[in-house]
Amino acid sequence: MGIVLDPKIRDNVLLPIFVVVVMTSMIRQSVMTIFKNDPKVDLKEVKQNSMLGRCKMLRAAHHFLTEKAFKTRKAYFVKKDVGVLVKSVPKAKDPMEALSGGGGDPMAAMGMMKGQMVFMVSQGLLAYWVSHLFSGFLVAKTPFPLTFQFKGMMQRGVDVTALEPGYVSSLCWYMFVMMSSHSLIGLVQSFVQKSDVEAEDPMMAMMGSMGGASPMMPGAGPDPAKVYKSEQDNLEMILHEFTLENIEVELWRKWRQER
């Protein structure tokens, strides 16, 4: 069954839902930015990760170093009693101590809870507003045909069996605008202000916290002693060969042959 939509529905239902949801998302994003706390940085852990990164870079590009330069850098990491991978091995964190307060920032967790509360309250009020004022409206129609498998999703709140599945109900339109408002706001902001910092999508954050993607338990990471020992063994097993030996002569010969 096909029907003709009244143009007044566009002005009194479709556009108001779009404007209100987008404006609410902008206000909610600003409020969540106020509640968000910068996480505390463990300088000792940052220093360890930086040192391990340098070690991995040495293993990956050792063939570009001379024999003397490689041995000097290798000794800095693995020399007996003085190498940084030998003398400064960090101790593994106690999981019970991390759970009791040694791991994690309580202020960051509190800020996350406040942001989720703001998101839940705002979405609940918007859902009540749409379902109370605009329940039963058909606001749009897709420009392409759809199968009846999409009928329950596209026409939520409208129970007409003979209606074509291409018509969109007000509740479906609200859900679509709600899920795409963050990306739309980010697109507009990218033209207005030049910033490389991307705001976190509250919808994805909520789904991550309620779904199976739970954060790692404090203290449940890899054992630092084993990581240091593995890097030390990997450096010890390297058979160094300087690939740029006599590179000047090789370039000269190649140049002479091309002439």
C-alpha positions as CSV (number, residue, x, y, z in Angstrom):
1,M,0.0,0.0,0.0
2,G,1.4,3.4,-1.0
3,I,0.4,6.7,0.6
4,V,1.2,10.4,0.0
5,L,2.9,12.2,2.8
6,D,1.6,15.6,3.8
7,P,4.3,18.3,3.3
8,K,3.4,19.7,6.8
9,I,4.8,16.5,8.3
10,R,8.2,17.6,7.1
11,D,7.9,21.0,8.7
12,N,6.2,19.9,11.9
13,V,7.7,16.5,12.6
14,L,10.8,15.6,10.5
15,L,12.7,18.9,10.8
16,P,11.9,19.5,14.5
17,I,13.2,16.1,15.5
18,F,16.4,16.6,13.5
19,V,17.1,20.1,14.9
20,V,16.3,19.1,18.5
21,V,18.3,15.9,18.5
22,V,21.4,17.6,16.9
23,M,21.2,20.6,19.2
24,T,20.8,18.3,22.2
25,S,23.9,16.3,21.1
26,M,25.9,19.5,20.9
27,I,24.9,20.6,24.3
28,R,25.5,17.1,25.7
29,Q,29.0,17.0,24.1
30,S,29.9,20.3,25.8
31,V,28.6,19.1,29.2
32,M,30.5,15.8,28.9
33,T,33.7,17.8,28.0
34,I,33.3,19.6,31.3
35,F,33.0,16.4,33.3
36,K,35.8,14.7,31.5
37,N,39.1,14.5,33.5
38,D,42.5,14.1,32.0
39,P,44.0,10.7,32.9
40,K,47.1,10.7,35.1
41,V,50.3,9.7,33.3
42,D,52.7,7.4,35.0
43,L,56.1,8.9,34.0
44,K,57.9,5.7,35.1
45,E,55.8,3.6,32.8
46,V,56.2,6.0,29.9
47,K,59.9,5.9,30.3
48,Q,59.9,2.1,30.3
49,N,57.8,2.0,27.2
50,S,60.0,4.5,25.4
51,M,63.1,2.5,26.3
52,L,61.5,-0.7,25.0
53,G,60.6,1.1,21.8
54,R,64.2,2.2,21.3
55,C,65.3,-1.3,21.8
56,K,62.9,-2.6,19.1
57,M,64.0,0.1,16.7
58,L,67.7,-1.0,17.3
59,R,66.7,-4.6,16.4
60,A,64.8,-3.5,13.3
61,A,67.5,-1.1,11.9
62,H,70.8,-2.6,13.2
63,H,72.1,-3.4,9.7
64,F,72.3,0.4,8.9
65,L,74.8,0.9,11.8
66,T,78.4,0.3,11.8
67,E,79.9,-2.5,13.9
68,K,81.2,0.0,16.5
69,A,77.9,2.0,16.7
70,F,75.9,-1.2,17.1
71,K,78.0,-2.6,19.8
72,T,77.9,0.7,21.7
73,R,74.1,0.7,21.6
74,K,73.8,-3.0,22.4
75,A,76.0,-2.5,25.4
76,Y,73.8,0.3,26.6
77,F,70.9,-2.2,26.8
78,V,72.4,-5.6,27.7
79,K,75.9,-5.1,29.2
80,K,76.3,-7.1,32.4
81,D,75.4,-5.2,35.6
82,V,75.1,-1.9,33.8
83,G,72.7,-2.4,30.9
84,V,69.3,-0.8,31.3
85,L,67.6,-4.1,30.5
86,V,69.6,-5.8,33.2
87,K,70.0,-3.4,36.2
88,S,66.6,-1.6,36.1
89,V,64.1,-4.4,35.7
90,P,60.8,-3.2,37.1
91,K,58.8,-5.4,39.5
92,A,55.5,-6.8,38.5
93,K,52.4,-5.0,39.9
94,D,50.4,-6.7,42.5
95,P,46.9,-7.3,41.2
96,M,45.3,-7.0,44.6
97,E,47.2,-3.8,45.3
98,A,46.0,-2.4,42.0
99,L,42.4,-3.3,42.7
100,S,42.5,-1.8,46.2
101,G,43.4,1.6,44.8
102,G,47.0,1.4,43.4
103,G,45.8,1.2,39.8
104,G,43.4,3.4,37.9
105,D,42.3,7.0,38.5
106,P,39.1,7.3,40.6
107,M,38.5,10.8,39.3
108,A,38.6,9.6,35.7
109,A,36.1,6.8,36.5
110,M,33.9,9.4,38.2
111,G,34.0,11.6,35.2
112,M,33.1,8.7,33.0
113,M,30.1,7.8,35.2
114,K,28.9,11.5,35.1
115,G,29.2,11.5,31.3
116,Q,27.2,8.3,31.0
117,M,24.6,9.6,33.3
118,V,24.2,12.8,31.2
119,F,23.9,10.7,28.1
120,M,21.3,8.3,29.6
121,V,19.2,11.2,31.0
122,S,19.3,13.2,27.8
123,Q,18.5,10.2,25.6
124,G,15.6,9.2,27.9
125,L,14.1,12.6,27.8
126,L,14.4,12.8,24.0
127,A,12.9,9.3,23.5
128,Y,9.9,10.3,25.7
129,W,9.5,13.5,23.8
130,V,9.5,11.8,20.4
131,S,7.2,8.9,21.5
132,H,4.8,11.2,23.3
133,L,4.4,13.9,20.6
134,F,5.2,12.2,17.3
135,S,4.1,8.6,17.8
136,G,2.5,7.1,14.8
137,F,3.8,9.6,12.2
138,L,5.4,8.6,8.9
139,V,8.0,11.2,8.1
140,A,9.8,10.0,5.0
141,K,10.2,7.3,2.4
142,T,13.4,5.7,1.1
143,P,14.2,6.4,-2.5
144,F,14.8,2.7,-3.1
145,P,12.7,-0.4,-2.4
146,L,13.3,-2.4,0.8
147,T,12.3,-6.0,1.7
148,F,9.9,-6.8,4.5
149,Q,12.8,-7.8,6.7
150,F,13.4,-4.1,7.3
151,K,9.7,-3.3,8.1
152,G,10.0,-3.7,11.8
153,M,13.1,-1.5,12.0
154,M,11.9,1.2,9.6
155,Q,8.4,1.5,10.9
156,R,8.8,1.2,14.7
157,G,5.7,2.5,16.4
158,V,3.5,2.2,13.3
159,D,1.5,-1.1,13.1
160,V,0.1,-1.2,9.6
161,T,0.6,-4.6,8.0
162,A,-0.1,-3.6,4.4
163,L,2.2,-0.6,4.4
164,E,5.3,-0.7,2.2
165,P,8.6,-1.2,4.2
166,G,10.2,1.9,2.6
167,Y,8.3,4.3,4.8
168,V,10.2,5.7,7.8
169,S,8.4,6.3,11.1
170,S,9.2,9.1,13.5
171,L,10.8,6.8,16.0
172,C,13.1,5.3,13.4
173,W,14.0,8.8,12.2
174,Y,14.8,9.8,15.7
175,M,17.1,6.7,16.2
176,F,18.8,7.4,12.9
177,V,19.5,11.1,13.7
178,M,20.6,10.2,17.2
179,M,23.2,7.6,16.0
180,S,24.6,9.9,13.3
181,S,24.5,13.2,15.1
182,H,28.0,12.8,16.6
183,S,29.6,12.2,13.1
184,L,27.5,15.1,11.7
185,I,28.7,17.5,14.4
186,G,32.3,16.4,13.9
187,L,32.0,17.0,10.2
188,V,30.7,20.5,10.7
189,Q,33.3,21.3,13.4
190,S,36.1,20.1,11.0
191,F,35.2,23.0,8.7
192,V,34.7,25.6,11.4
193,Q,37.8,24.9,13.6
194,K,41.0,23.2,12.7
195,S,41.6,20.7,15.4
196,D,43.2,17.2,15.3
197,V,41.5,16.1,18.6
198,E,38.4,14.0,17.9
199,A,35.7,13.9,20.6
200,E,34.7,10.6,21.8
201,D,31.4,9.2,20.6
202,P,29.1,8.8,23.7
203,M,27.0,6.2,21.9
204,M,30.1,4.0,21.2
205,A,31.4,4.6,24.7
206,M,28.1,3.5,26.2
207,M,28.0,0.4,24.0
208,G,31.6,-0.5,24.9
209,S,31.0,-0.1,28.6
210,M,27.7,-2.2,28.6
211,G,28.9,-4.8,26.0
212,G,31.7,-7.3,26.2
213,A,34.5,-4.8,25.6
214,S,35.5,-4.5,29.2
215,P,38.6,-2.6,30.1
216,M,41.7,-4.5,31.2
217,M,41.9,-5.2,34.9
218,P,44.6,-3.1,36.6
219,G,47.8,-5.1,37.1
220,A,46.7,-7.7,34.5
221,G,49.2,-6.7,31.9
222,P,52.4,-8.6,30.9
223,D,55.1,-9.3,33.4
224,P,57.8,-6.5,32.9
225,A,60.6,-8.8,33.9
226,K,59.7,-11.3,31.2
227,V,59.4,-8.5,28.6
228,Y,62.8,-7.1,29.6
229,K,64.3,-10.6,29.4
230,S,62.8,-11.3,26.0
231,E,64.2,-8.0,24.6
232,Q,67.6,-8.8,26.1
233,D,67.6,-12.3,24.5
234,N,66.5,-10.9,21.1
235,L,69.4,-8.4,21.2
236,E,71.9,-11.1,22.2
237,M,70.9,-13.3,19.2
238,I,71.4,-10.6,16.6
239,L,74.1,-11.4,14.0
240,H,75.1,-8.0,13.0
241,E,76.1,-7.2,9.4
242,F,76.6,-3.7,8.1
243,T,74.8,-3.5,4.8
244,L,76.3,-0.1,3.9
245,E,79.9,-1.4,3.9
246,N,81.8,0.1,0.9
247,I,78.6,1.8,-0.3
248,E,80.7,4.7,-1.8
249,V,82.6,2.3,-4.0
250,E,79.5,0.5,-5.1
251,L,77.8,3.8,-6.0
252,W,80.9,4.9,-7.9
253,R,81.0,1.7,-9.9
254,K,77.3,1.9,-10.7
255,W,77.7,5.5,-11.9
256,R,80.6,4.6,-14.1
257,Q,78.6,1.7,-15.6
258,E,75.6,4.0,-16.4
259,R,77.9,6.4,-18.2
